[in-house]
Amino acid sequence: MTLPAHTFPLRGPVLRGARRPRVAIVGRVGSGKSSIFRAASSTSSQHERLAGIGPAYEECLVEVGMDQISLVALPAIDSFHHLDGDAQVVLKYLLWGDRWPAIAHHEAHQPVSAFSAPDLLLMVLDATALERDLELALELMQLGKPMVFALNRMDEARAKRLFINVRALSAKLGAPVVPTVAHMGIGLADLFSTAVRAARGADAACSPNPECLPSAHISLQLQAIAEIARQPEVVAAFASPESLLTLQLAENDDYFAQELAAHFPDHYATLLAARAAASAALPRPLADEIHADRHHRAALCYETVIRPGQAGQQPRWQILADDLFLHPRWGFVGSLVVFALVLFFVFEVSAFLDSLTVARLIAWAEPWQPTDLTGVLGRAILDGFIGLAGIVIPYMIPLVVLLVLLEESGIMHRVAFVVDRGFHRLGLHGGVALPFLMGLGCNVPALAATAAVTHGRDRTVASLLITFLPCSARSAILLALGGKYLGGFGVFALFMLTPIVVSLVGKLLKRRYPETTPGMIQQIPPYAVPTLHVVLANTWERSRDIVTIVLPLLVAGSVVLALLGHYGADAWINLALTPITVWWLGLPVALGVPILFGILRKELSLLMVFQALGTQELAGVMDTTQIVTFLVFLTFYVPCVSTFAMMLKLLGRREALYSVLLSISVALLVAAALRWPLELIDWLVG
């Protein structure tokens, strides 16, 4: 099928492969850095311990448009003022990665895995506790690395009636600041795009402003210590930025000062003298004065950029909508509302349209029952066109229009974000939520939608799993037979079997297709009112190919089935399928033809079953176990020839044939797994 072309502006060399930058997420506990990493991470991430000790970090590959980044979530850190064990290890990896300098070669715990020092720091600021986090920001800026700040928890700050001037904060910090609501996915696409630009060098103002450096009276007292940090042998041994090393030697008695004493005792004696002189010239000891000065500068920055007010307030309805669709807990309620809306269209609106259109076409054509070869072929061609109308008019067009409305309004993107973690268990991203919902109506447009939102491994796995979703035709059979002979609970149990099977098959596919797909940043667009032109254009774009792909196969399949019936080949087919129908599934031998040729159109399977058994009252010829087995097999059996045609178009011959073998195998295994226990129960009860 022809998909719309997408263009991406290139602002420099594409950052992929060896050019891919490493971006480290840093911040305090509770700032939201884990939420940002989970929202961006791929379906599998690497967990390692820093130097084999302390808390673990996570790392994964993330795609940002045409670029890629290696995203690393480091353990939380509160301050460099006192370097405890965990903070010390984190600082080492921020400075040196796995290439520790001479002063660290003697340590017992050395790097145990490859870990390049990050190229860019993405610090997460808590908008509700900004002053506290600004102190850590001032310390991190001494590392001399490009930085981007995520101003997170903006929704909570808004609820507390706090307005933060993001531009002013960015100017104060000398680095980009992007407002986010991480647990809702808001602002994350902009955040990572900004990070890529900063890594590429498009944002030149990444070094700290003079306002972020120690106050003048502190800097004056630090000159003697800075002179120690500038000594060539010290520079070579510590491999640290001068400003950071100066402050660490001035205010801390751990690690850097200890290493200086061990490796350079003469310089250490000079350091103690410089500290004493500085403390004598200042109102408080030097370490306390540095800490107090940092706190003061953070407080001044905070007071400059924040004030109570209503500026920038979102409309109330948007706040309520985001709470419904993006909230970590209530977001699932919003997703269920969308899910229920789709089901309503599938089982109510589409059924009503079917009765007005296709049902009348079938009734109109029913009196024509030709017996000559020409008439049989003509009726078969007519059945093919009626079959196409049965897919497009009642199910495809209304469902595609509904889902286009949800997508253009911005709701579907929010549903995809909420269900993202669930799809990660299947090795997929939340972006496939839209095709999966479409699959409940018809697998054909669902597969077409999959091609628009996925590629590579994700497209293959999502397409294979979609074929196991009960489309409207299979659902109609489940409701018709299950509702009549198994009751409401039986129908519910059959439908609940689907997510279990999809989950198990997803686990199987994760082994066949290793999880090498990079993470993706899901865009959360603003709410919008879809225009009629856009809805009609997108509906046509997603449904036009069905005529060229599906119609020829439906007509050809109808012709083959008609010829087999005309020449009396049914009995031979039933006999050939006896090992499957009778021996394995325990079904009547006459169901071979309905099972085999049900792939042409699933809704015809029920009619063929009635014709094959010679009655519409199945209870007289099939027991409950056989009915359950038949329905389960039909649920997971090859969806239809139209679905196979779309798989052939999207994935190629090899994967399309694999999908057929997979669905047949799963249908046989699941049906048998239910048949044998039920037969055992019947035997025990009997």
N, C-alpha and C positions, 0 to 999 in steps of 0.2 A: 504494500500500500504506500501511497505517497504521503509523507508527513510534512508539516510546515517547517520551513527552514528557520533556524535561530541564529542570530548574529551576536557575537561578543566582541566589544572593542578591546584591542590589544594595546596596552599602555607600556609595553616593553617586552623583553624576552619572557616566554611562557615559563612559569616556575613549576617544572616537573622534573622527575628523575634526579639527576645530580644537582640541579638548581633548586630543588625543593627546600624551602626554609623550615627550620625547627622553631615552633612556637610553644612556649611554656606558659601554662596557666598558673598564676600564683595568686595568693590571697589568704585572708584569715579564715578560720573556721566559721561556717555559717554565711559566708558572703555570697555563695551561689556558684562557686567555680565548678563544683561537681555537676550541677545542673547544666551548665554550659557545655561541659565535656560530654555528658550523656546525650545532649541534644545533637551534638555534631559528630559523635564517634561512629565508627563503622560497626557492623554487626559483630565484630570480634576485635578486641583490643588486647594489647600485650601488657601483662602485669609483671613488674620487676621490683626488687628492693634496691635502694640506693646503697651501693658498696656492700650489699648483703646484710645490712642492718637497717633498723628504723622502719618507718612505714613505707608502703610500696607506692610507686608511681604507676600511671597508666599511659599508654601511648598508642596512637592509631594514625592511619592515613586518612586525610580529609580532602575532598574535592571542593574547591571554591571557584565556580565557573570553569574556565579553562586551566586554572592553576591548581596546584596541590600543596598541602602543608603537612608536616609531621607534627601532630598535636600531642603535647605532653601535659598531663595533669600532675603537678607536683604536690607532695603533701603540704598541708596547711602550715603557715608560718606566721607568727604574731609580730616578731621584731628581731632585729639584729643587735639590740641593745645588750642583751645577755644571750649568748649563743649556747643554748642547751644542746643535748645530743642530736635531736632531730633537726633543729634549725641549723646546726653546724654542717650536717651532711647536705641539707638542701642548698645552703650557700656554696658549698664546694662544687656541687653539680652545676649551679648557675654560673659559677666562675670558670670552671675547668672541664666540665663534662667528665669523661673517663681518663683524661690526660692530666693527671695531677702533677703539680710542680715538685721541685726538689724537697721542699719542706715537708711534703706529705708522703714521701716514698717509704719512710720508716714505719708508717702506721700499720697496725695489725690487719685492719679491714680495708682492703683495696677494692677498686671497681671490679665487679664480677661479670659485667656485660658491656657491650659497646653502647656508649651514651655520649653523643656529641653535645657540646655546650649549646644552649639555645641561641638562635639568631635574633629572636624578638621575645619580649616579655608581654604577656597579656594579663594585666592585673585586674582583678575583680574588686570593685569598690562597692560597699554596702551603702546605698543611698540613705538608709535610715540611721546609719552610724558613720557618717562620712568623716567627721573630724578624727575619729580613732583610726580609720583606714588611711587617712592622708599622712599620718606619721610613718606608717609602713611604706607608703608610696615614696616619701622623701628619702627613705633608706634605700629602696630598690633603685632609685634613679642614680645612686652613686655607683652602680655597676657599669654605667656607661653604655648600656645596650638600648636599641630602639624599643619604645614602649607604646602600647595602646591600652587605654583604660576602658573597662566595661562598667558603667555606672548602673549597677543592678538593683533589683527590688524597687524599681521606680513606682510600681503600683502601690506598695506599702507606704512609700514616702508621700505619694499623692493622697492616700487615705489619712495621713497625719497632717495634711494641709501644708506640706513643705514643697517649695518650688526651688529647683536647683538650676542655676544659669549654666547650662552645659558649655556654651561658648566661652564664658568667662573662666570656668574651671579648666578648660582645655588650654586657654592662654596662660593661666597660672602654672600649670604643670608642664607646658611646652610640649604636649603630646596629644594625639587625638583622644577624645572622650566620646563614647557611644552609649546612650541610654538603652537599657535592656530590662526585660522581665524574663529571666532565664527559664523559670518553670512553665511559662506560657509560650516560649519561643519567640517573643517579640524583640525585635532589634538584633537578633543573632546573625541574620544574613548580612546586615550592614556592618556588624562588628567584625566578621571574618573578612569581608571585602576590604575594610579599612586596614586590618592586620596584613593582608596581602600587599596592599599599596605601601604600607610602612616597611614591610620586609623588602620590597622591590626598591625602595629608596625614593618613592614619589613624595613622601612626607619628609622633608628635610629637617623639620624642627623637632627632632627626637631627643636632643640633648637637653638637660635641665636648664631652665631659666636661672638667671642670677638670684631671683627671689627664692628659689628652692635650695640654694646653697646656705651653709651656716651663716649666721649674722656676722657683721663686720667685727664686733668685739671678740667673738669666738675665733673667727678666722685668723685674727692677729695673734692670738695665743697658740694657734695650731702651727704656726710657721716653722718652729723648731722641729716639731714632730713630722711635718710634711717633708722637711729636709732629710730626715732619716728614710722616709718612704721613697725618696728619689734616688737614693744611693744605688749605683748600678748592680752591686751584688744582691741587694735587697730586692730590687725590681726583678732580677732574674730568678731569685729563689721563691718569691711569692706569686709572681705572675698575676697581680691584681691591680685594678685601677688605683691610681694614687690617692684620690679623694676617699675611696672606701677604706683603703689600708690605713690612711692617716686617722680616720675617725675610729676605726677598730683599735688601733694602737693607743688612741687617746682615751677611750671610754671603757674599754674592756680589759680585764686581766686574764681572760681565757683565750684559748687557741692561738690567735695571731701573736699576742704578747708572749705567750709561752713558747711558741716556735721561734720568735725572735731571740728570746733568752737562751734557747738551746743551741741555735745556729750562729747567732751573732751577739755574744755576751757584751762586747764593747758598745754596740749600738743600743742594747737593752739598758745599759747603765746611763747612756745619754737620754734615752726615753724617760727613765724615772726622774732624771733631773729636769727635763722639760715639763713633765707633768707637774712636778712640785712647783716649778716657777709659775706655770699657768694657774694652778690652783691658788697660789698666793696672790696673784693679780686679780682674781675673779672673786665675786661675793661668795661662791660655793665651790666645792671641789670640781675639777674639770669635767669628770664624767657626769655629775649631776647637772652641771651647767649646760653641757651638750644636749642632754636628754630634755631639760627644761626648754632650751632654745628650740629644739625640734617640735616639741609640743606647742610652743607659742606660735611658730610659723604655720603649723597645721591649723591652729585655731584661727589665725588671721585669714588664711586662705578660705576656711570654712565660712567665716562671717562675710567674706566678700562675695561668695557665690550662692549663698542660700538665704532665703527669707520666707516667712509665712505668706500664704496667699493662694489665689485661685488661678494664677497665670498658667496657660497651657492646659487647662482642664479639659479632658475628653467629654464628649456628650454622655449623658447618663446612660442612654441605651447601649452605647458601645461598651461601657464598663460592665454593664449587666451581661451583655452578650459574651464578652471575653471571659467573665466569671463562669458562664455556662459552658462555653466550648473549650477553654484553655486551662481552667483551674485543675490542679493535680488530682483532686478528688471529684469535683463536680463535672469536670470535662468529660468523663465517661458517660455521665447522664446526657450531656449534649450529643455525644456520639451515638448513644442509644436512640435518641430522638431522631437523628438523621437515619439511622438504621431502620427504625420503625416506619419512617416516611417512605423509604425505598420499598420495604416489604408491602406497605399499603398499595403502592403503585403496582407492584408485581401481582399481588393476589386480588386486588379489588378493581382498581382502575383498568389495568390491562385485561383482566378477565371480562370486564364490562365491554371494553372495546372489541375484544375477541368475539363476544356474542353478537355485536352489531355488524361486524365486518366478515371475518373469516368463517365464523359459524354459518352465516348466511350463504357464503360462497360454497361451502361444503354441502349444505342442504340443496343449493341450486344444482350442483353437479351430481348429486347422489342418484337421481333417476337414470342418468346415462351410464349404463352397464354394458358396454359393447362386448361382443364375443369374437369378432373377426380381428385379425392381427392389426390392421390399420386403425381400427377403432381403439384397440387396447393401447397402442402406442400414443394415439391422440389423447386418450384419457390420462396416460402416464405423464405426458408433457403438461397437461392442465393441472394435475396434482402437484407437479413441481412448482408451477407458478403460485398455486394456492399455498403451498408450503412456504414459499418466500414471503408471501403476504402475511402468513401466520407468524413469521418472525418479526417483520418490519413494522407492520401497522399496530398491533396491540402491545407489543413488548419493547421493541427496539426504540422507536421514535419517542414515545412518551418517557421512557427511562433515560434516554440520552438527553432530552430536553431538561428533565428534572436535574440530572447531575451536572449539566452545563450551568444551570441556574445556581446550583450550590457552589460550583467552582468559581464562577465569575463574581459571585457575591462575597467570596473570601471564606465561606463557611467550611468548604471541603478541605482547604489547607489546614484549618484548625483541627478538624477531625483527624487528618493524617498525622499531625504533630502529637496528638494525644495518644493515638494507637501505635506510635512509632516503636515504643519499647516492646509491645506485644509482638509486632512483626519481627523485631530483632531476634526473637526466639526461633523464628523460622529462617533466620539468615537474610531477612529483607528489611527494607526501610518503610516508614509509614506512608511514603508517597504512593504505595500500591493499594492503599485503602480504597481509592476511587475505583480502580478496575475490579477489586474484589466485590465491592457493592454492586457494580454493574453486572457481575457474574451471576448474581441472584436473579436477574431478569433474563439475560442471555449471555452465554459464554463468548459469542462472536464479537459483539462490541466491547466486551470486557478485555479480550485479547488485543483488540485494536487500541484501546486506551492504554494498555500495558506498554505498547510500543512507544507511546508518546511520553511516558514518565520514567522509563527504565532503559537500560542498555546492558549488553554483556551478560554476565552471570545472573544479575537481578532479573533481567527480562526472561531468561530461560526458566529460572526457578519459579517466578511468579506465574508464568504462563502454564507451567506444568501443574501447579497447585490450583489454579483457577478452574481447570477441567474437572476438579473433584467437587466444586460447589454445585448445589442443586439449582439448576436454572429453572425458569418458570415452567417449562414443559415437564421436567422431572418432578418438580414440586407438585404440579397438578396431578400427576399419577399417584404420588404419595398421599395426597389429600383425598383423591377419589377412592383408591383401594384401601389405604390405611384407615381413613376415617370410617369407612363402611364396615370393615372386618376386624380392625384392631382397636378402634376407639381413640379418643383424644389423647390419652396417655401414650398409646402406641405410636401415634403420629409424632408427638413431641419427642419421644425417645429416638425415633428414626432421624429427625432433624438434628438432634443433639449429637448424634453419632458423627455427623459431618465434621464439626470442628476438631473432634478427637482424631479422626482419620487424617485430616489435613495437617494437624500438628505432628502426627507420627510420620507421615510421608515427608513433611518438611525436614524433620530430623534426618531421614534417610537421604534426602537430596543434599543436605549439608555435607554429607560424606562424599557424594559423587561430585559435587561442585564446591571445592574448598572456598572458604570465606576470604577471598582476596579483594572483595569490593571495598573501595574506600568509603569513608563517611561522607555524608551529604548534609549541607546546611539547608534546612527547610525554610523557605521564605514565608513569612506571615504577612500577607498584604493587608492594606486597610479594607474595611468594609466598603462595598460599592453596590449600586443598583444596576443590575445587568440591563443592557440595551437590547431592543428587539433585533437589531441588525447583528450584533455580536452573537446572540443566542442562536439565531437562524444559521449564521455562517459556521459556527462551531458544530452545530448539529449536523449540517450537511457534510462538513469535513470528516466527521467521525463515522458517518453511515453510508457515504456514497459508494465505497468499494465493495459493500456487501453484495451488490447486484452482480458485479463482474466476478467475484470470488465464489459466492455461495450458489447463485442461480444455476450455473452450468452443472454443478455437482448434484444439486437437488433434482434437476431434470434427468440427468443421467442415472442417478440412483433409482428414481421412480420407474424409469424405463426398464432397468435390469430387473427390479422386483416384479413388474408387470409381466415381463417375458417369462420369468421363472414360474409364476402362477399360471400363465396361459398354457405352458407346456407341461405342467404337472410335475415340476422338479421339487416341490415342497417336501414330499416324503423322503426323497434321497438326502436332502439337506438335514431333515430332522434325524435321520438315521446316522449321518456322519457326526452330528453334534451330540449323540447319545452319551459319550463319556463325560461331557461337561454338564449337560442338562440333567441327566438321570443319575449317573454314578456320583458325580462330585456335588451337584446342587440338590439332588433329590427331587427334581421337578418333573412334571409330565413330559413325555417325549415330544408332544406336539408344540412345545414352547420353543423349539430350536429356531424356527423361522422368525417368530416375533423378536427373539433376543438378537439374532444375527442382523436382521434388517431394521431393527429399531434404531440403528445408528443413522438411518436416512432422516427420520424425524421422530423424536422421542414421543411426541404426542400421539403418533400413529401406533405406538407399541401397544397401548391399551386396546385399541380397536382390533389389532391383529391378534391379541391374546383372546379376546372374545370370539373372534372368527375361528381361531385354531381349536379352541376348546368347545365350540358350538353352544355356548351359553354365556349370559352376562351375570349369572349367579355363580361366582367362583367357589363359594363355600361348599357346593355340591361335588366339586371335582378336585379341590385343593384344601388341605388342612391349614391351620394357623401357621404352623412352622414353614410350610411351603410358601405361603403368602409373604411371610416375613423375609424368607430367603430370597424370593424373587424381587421384592421391593429393594432390599439392600443391594443386591447385585445390580439392579437397574440404576440405582443411585450413583454408583461409582464406576459403572461400565462406561465405555467410550461415549462421550456426550452425544455427538452427532457428526455427520459428514461435513457439515458447515464448519464446526469447530476444528476438525482435522485440516480442512482447507486453509483456515486462518493460521493454524500452527505451522503448516507447510510454508506459508507465505512469510511468517515472522522468523521462524527458527531454522528452516531448511529441512531436507528430507530425513536426515539422521535423527534429529531431536523430535520431529513429528512422529516418526515411527516408534521412537522410544516412549513418547507419551501414550501411544496406543497400547504398547506392551505393558507399560506401568499401570494404566487404568484397568486393563484386563486382569493383571495379576492381583492388584489390590482388591478389585471387585470379587474375584474368586476366593481370595483369602479371607476377606471380611465376611462374605456371605457364608462360607464354610465354618468360620469361627463362631457364628451365631447359630447356624443350623444344627451342628452336632450337640451343643449343650441343650438346645431346645428339644431335640429328639430324645436325649437322655432323660430330660425331665418328664417328657410325655411317657417314656417307657417306665420310669419309676412310678409315676402317678397311675398309669394304666395297670 
